[in-house]
Amino acid sequence: MNIIELKNITKEYNGVKVLDNINLYIKKNEFLTLLGPSGCGKTTTLRIIGGFEEPSKGKVIFEDKDITKIPPYERQINTVFQKYALFPHMDVFDNISFGLKIKKMPKKEIRSKVKEMLRLVNLQGFEHRSIESLSGGQQQRIAIARALVNEPEVLLLDEPLGALDLKLRKEMQLELKAMQQRIGITFIYVTHDQEEALTMSDTIAVMNEGVIQQIGTPVDIYNEPKNAFVAKFIGESNIIDGVMHNDLVVEFSNTIFDCVDSGFDKEEKVDVVIRPEDVEIVSTDDGKLNGIVESVIFKGVHYEMIAEVNGFHWIIHSTIMKEVGTEIGINIAPENIHIMKKVKE
């Protein structure tokens, strides 16, 4: 069941189009991530869902009701921003209970709800701590608790981990996902961090220049990118000019390869996308392509090598290390060769 539908959403500022005819359907209890580079329109999309911006065209539908013109405080949607906007003069209890007090909820019920929220975010016993005594990760959890205590149907999160250090950010990614699954509400998350999106999301919408480029599961987005932008943005890729001679037959790097793609015009020029981990290093006698290793970097779980092959610099990830200057053979399995149409300029 869809809880939110964005229908033909366009947003312009002073004649400049920031969102261009966005259509997006978000399911109940889904963890959906809006992913893209700075300025792609993801935060504007989030603000339109939250009611902080009104679209120039289009509708926001919430549980089959048009809420396009309804203000944020009347929506069953709460937001956690990158700057947590906690009240420094209030302790943890007063920060979390702020919205409940405005609703004039009974004190006993407020205490019960705050206690439950602190348990949910693993900060039991922090009721009377000052906000300034908390770490960045703890402040982030309090901001989430303050949003969740109002029992929204949807929680919007605008790069909430951006201010945290790498180790804490990775811990909070797993905690946020586990929290979303425990409480069973819809999370809509904005980030430019590809690894964050792949780790946490049920569904990813990749955006660029105000347009959704691809929507799918993390596995689909990574393994089957729809175009060169998605392939480049989600992880590293080798993107090579190619020609589809026929269905299942592609030529690139002056060599003909079998592939698993079809539906292209005969002799159509295409982009060939191959992930670095899908490049197999073999002997020069066994390789369909031969090249020379130009650089080697140890990455912990694998080596990253750059090899020059027929004028193209390939990125190769392998547990097998070949020294700089070594001549190597390269093979790619048909299912690891991804063909996509060239984007018309």
C-alpha positions, 0 to 999 in steps of 0.5 A: 500500500502506498502511503505517499504519492508525488504526482508530477511535482515540479518546483521552480525558483525564479524561473530555474527548475529545481524539480522536473515532473517528479513521480514517486510512490512510497509504500507504508513501512518502507525505508526509502532513500533519496540519493544524489549529488548536492543540488540534485533536488533531493532535499527540496523533494523532502521539504515538499513532502514535509510541507515546508515548500509548496510545489510549483506544479503537481500534488502530494497525496498522503493516504489518498488525501491531497495534502499539497497545501496543508501546513507541516504541523497538520501532517502526520509527518515529522522531520529530523534535520542535519542540524538537530535543532534541539533546545540547549536550555532544556534537558533531554526530557523537556526536549523530547516532551516538547510536542506532547506538552503543546498538545496538552497531554497528561503529565503521566502519559508524557512521562511514559512516552518519553521513557519509552522513546529513550528505551527505543534509542538506547538512552535510558536514564538520560532524562535530566542530562543537559543537551550540551553534555551529549555527544553528537551521536546522542544528540542525534538520537534525542532528535529522532526520539523527539520526532518519534514521540509524536507517533508520526506515520512518516519520518523524514531524515535530511542527512541526519548523520552528516555531522558524525565521524565515520565510525559513529556514522556506520554504527548509527546507520545500522541502529536507524535501520533496526529502529525503523524495523522495530517501530514499523513506520515509513522512513524517507531519508536524504543522503549523498552517501552511496554506501549509506543508501546501500546499507540502510534502504529498502528502496533507493531513488537516484536523483540528478538535476531535478529528475529521478534517474532510477528507482529500485532496491539497493541490489538492483541499483548497484547491479543493473544501473539504468544509465551511466550517471547511476553507474558512476554515482553508485560505486566505481565503474568502468564505462567504455564506448561500445557498439551493439552489433546484434542482440547479445553481441557487443564490441568494445576495446576493439574486441567482440564480447558475448553479453546478456542484453538485447533490444538495441538497434543493430550497430547502435553506439552504447555505454558498456559498464563493468564493475571493477570487481567483475574484471577477472585477471588471467594470463595474457594467453587466456585473456580476451584483452591484454593490458599493463598494470600502471598503479596498485593500491592496497584497500584492505580487502582487495587491491585496486589496480589501474591497467591500461588496455588499448588506450583505456584505463581500467579500474580492477579490484582483485585479491590477486596483486600484480606489480606495476609494469606487469602485463596481464590478461583480462576476461569479463563474464557475459552477465557482468557486461552491462549495456546502456543507451547513450544519454543524448546531450 
